Every structure is written in C-alpha cells, then in structure tokens.
Amino acid sequence: MTSDASQRATTRARTADETAPSDEAGEFLTLLHAALRSVRREASERLEPAGTTPGQFRMLRFLARCDGPCRLGAVASALDVAPRSVTSKVDDAERAGLVRRTPDPHDRRATLVELTPQGRDVVEQVGAERSSSAGTLLARLDATERAELLRLLRVVAGEGADGDRGAGPGAPPGGRPEGEKGAAAADARG
C-alpha cells in the first residue's frame, strides 16, 4: 500500500471512529461542501480568462447540447433557476458575443437564444480544461476508489446503476433536447 493510500485509510478509520451515526449527515454535508468549494474555486480560475462565470457557463453548456435555438423558459427550467436569472445571464453573454437572441417564428411573444461560434469555442475550451481539472482531483484516488466514489454519488443523486435518470427536474419541459445524453441534465445543474 502506498503512503498516500495508507494515509487515506488511516484518516477514514479515524473519521469513522470519531463520527457518531447521528452526525453522519452533518459530516456528509461538510465534506460535500468542501469538495464543491474546491471544484468551484478551480472552475472560477479556469473560467475567468474565458470571460465567463460558473453560472453563465452552465447556461452555455446547456445551449451547446441543444440542436438549435431554445426558449428562455426552457433554459430556465433546465438550469432550475428563475426566468429572470436566465435573462440576466443571456444579457451578459450576448454583450460578450457568446449568444444571440432571435424571435421565435412560432410565437412572436417568445424569444429564442442560441450560441454564437465564439460561444461554442468558449464551451469547448473551458470544457477541456474542466475535464483536466476534474481528472486532477480524481487522481487523488486509485481506480477502485474512483469507481466506488462515482457509484456512491449516483446512489446519493438518485440515479440508477446505469446512470439513466430519465426526464427529471433538470430536463426542459417535454424532455431533453434532441441528442442530449442522460448526464447532460446533471451537467446543466452543476
């Protein structure tokens, strides 16, 4: 066993001994928040040079998975945010040249939004950097630990063993946009 693996095993054993069953929920939330803080901090560092924020990037990533322009209401539903939040994100992204608004040809009261070529470039660039960053975080674990972590997170997130969660709160009304995979709705939220 490597010294890192030995240290992790010792820490897990000590934590298990010190944590009463009634405090497991508290420890779970503390550890989850710490992990998310680490991910957010690294994401902010990677998004800043691209001129976007984590919330705006979630929107851009969702739009990249759509086959065409989307209604603002569908974007808000997919991101599980208030429509006014999407409007301000679209305003900022439009000023930065990442998205464009167009009138809905089927309902003149509605507006559609889609990525510009520059917006697609940002999604690709930041997506590649995020994968590298997540890989760095996961590299702290061996292959067996990574598989177990992902399996347990799927259980906690309410996903089936195969990762298929069906249309859920992150899916736009009427289901997912054509071509969107099961994990894409989770990506849109997180």
C-alpha positions in Angstrom: 0.0 0.0 0.0 1.4 3.4 -0.9 1.9 6.0 1.8 -0.9 8.1 0.3 -3.3 5.2 0.3 -2.2 4.3 3.8 -2.8 7.8 5.0 -6.2 7.9 3.4 -7.1 4.6 5.1 -5.9 5.9 8.5 -7.9 9.1 8.0 -11.0 7.1 7.0 -10.7 4.8 10.1 -10.2 7.8 12.4 -13.1 9.6 10.9 -15.3 6.5 11.2 -14.4 6.1 14.9 -15.0 9.8 15.7 -18.3 10.1 13.9 -21.4 9.0 15.7 -24.1 7.7 13.4 -26.3 10.7 14.3 -23.6 13.0 12.9 -23.1 11.2 9.6 -25.5 13.6 7.8 -23.5 16.6 9.1 -20.2 15.1 8.1 -21.6 14.2 4.7 -22.7 17.8 4.1 -19.4 19.2 5.4 -17.4 17.0 3.1 -19.7 17.6 0.2 -19.4 21.4 0.6 -15.6 21.2 1.0 -15.4 19.2 -2.3 -17.7 21.6 -4.1 -15.8 24.6 -2.8 -12.6 23.1 -4.3 -14.3 22.4 -7.6 -15.9 25.9 -7.7 -12.6 27.6 -6.8 -10.8 25.8 -9.6 -13.7 26.4 -12.1 -13.6 30.1 -11.3 -9.9 30.2 -12.0 -10.4 28.5 -15.3 -13.5 30.5 -16.4 -12.1 33.9 -15.7 -9.7 34.0 -18.7 -12.6 32.9 -20.9 -14.6 35.9 -19.7 -17.5 33.9 -18.2 -18.8 32.9 -14.7 -19.8 29.4 -13.4 -23.5 30.2 -13.7 -23.2 31.6 -17.2 -21.0 28.6 -18.2 -23.8 26.2 -17.1 -26.1 28.1 -19.4 -23.7 28.0 -22.3 -23.0 24.3 -21.8 -26.8 23.6 -21.9 -27.2 25.6 -25.1 -24.3 23.7 -26.6 -26.2 20.5 -26.1 -29.4 21.8 -27.9 -29.9 21.1 -31.5 -31.0 24.7 -32.2 -32.2 27.8 -30.5 -34.0 27.4 -27.2 -36.7 29.4 -25.5 -35.6 31.2 -22.4 -38.2 29.4 -20.3 -36.7 26.0 -21.3 -33.3 27.2 -20.4 -34.5 28.4 -17.0 -36.2 25.0 -16.4 -33.2 23.0 -17.4 -30.9 25.1 -15.1 -33.6 25.0 -12.3 -33.4 28.8 -11.9 -35.9 31.7 -12.2 -36.5 33.0 -15.7 -35.2 36.5 -14.7 -31.9 34.8 -13.8 -31.6 33.4 -17.3 -32.5 36.8 -18.8 -29.6 38.5 -17.0 -27.2 35.6 -17.9 -28.3 35.9 -21.5 -27.9 39.7 -21.4 -24.3 39.4 -20.2 -23.5 36.6 -22.6 -25.0 38.5 -25.5 -22.8 41.6 -24.7 -19.8 39.3 -24.7 -20.7 37.9 -28.1 -21.3 34.3 -26.7 -25.1 34.0 -27.6 -27.6 35.7 -29.8 -31.3 36.2 -29.4 -33.8 35.6 -32.2 -37.6 35.9 -32.3 -39.5 32.7 -32.1 -41.0 32.2 -35.5 -43.9 30.2 -34.0 -44.7 32.7 -31.2 -43.9 36.3 -31.6 -44.1 36.9 -27.8 -41.2 34.4 -27.2 -37.5 34.8 -27.7 -35.0 32.1 -28.6 -31.4 32.0 -27.6 -28.5 30.2 -29.2 -24.7 30.0 -29.0 -22.6 32.0 -31.4 -19.4 30.4 -32.9 -17.5 32.3 -30.2 -19.8 30.8 -27.5 -19.1 27.3 -28.9 -15.4 28.0 -28.7 -15.6 29.0 -25.1 -17.6 25.9 -24.2 -15.1 23.7 -25.9 -12.1 25.4 -24.4 -13.4 25.5 -20.8 -14.9 22.0 -21.1 -11.4 20.6 -22.0 -9.9 22.5 -19.0 -12.6 21.3 -16.7 -12.1 17.7 -17.6 -8.4 18.1 -16.9 -9.2 19.7 -13.6 -11.6 17.0 -12.6 -9.1 14.4 -13.6 -6.5 16.1 -11.3 -9.0 15.9 -8.4 -9.9 12.3 -9.1 -6.2 11.4 -9.5 -6.0 11.5 -5.6 -7.9 8.2 -5.7 -6.9 4.9 -7.2 -9.1 3.3 -9.9 -11.1 1.2 -7.4 -11.8 4.3 -5.2 -12.8 6.4 -8.2 -15.3 3.7 -9.3 -16.7 3.4 -5.8 -17.0 7.2 -5.4 -18.9 7.5 -8.7 -21.1 4.6 -7.8 -22.0 6.1 -4.4 -22.6 9.5 -5.9 -25.0 8.0 -8.4 -26.9 6.4 -5.5 -27.0 9.6 -3.4 -28.1 11.6 -6.5 -30.9 9.1 -7.1 -29.6 7.8 -10.4 -30.0 4.2 -11.4 -27.0 1.9 -11.6 -26.6 2.6 -15.3 -26.7 6.4 -14.7 -30.0 6.9 -16.6 -32.3 9.1 -14.6 -34.9 9.9 -17.2 -36.5 13.3 -17.5 -36.2 15.0 -14.2 -36.1 18.4 -12.7 -33.1 19.4 -14.9 -34.7 18.4 -18.2 -36.5 21.0 -20.2 -40.3 20.7 -20.4 -41.2 18.0 -22.9 -38.0 16.1 -22.2 -34.4 16.6 -23.2 -33.3 18.4 -26.4 -32.5 16.0 -29.2 -29.1 14.4 -28.7 -28.7 15.3 -25.1 -27.4 12.4 -23.0 -28.5 11.4 -19.5 -25.6 13.2 -17.8 -26.3 16.4 -19.6 -29.2 17.4 -17.4 -26.9 16.9 -14.4 -24.3 19.0 -16.0 -26.8 21.8 -16.6 -27.4 22.0 -12.9 -23.9 21.5 -11.6 
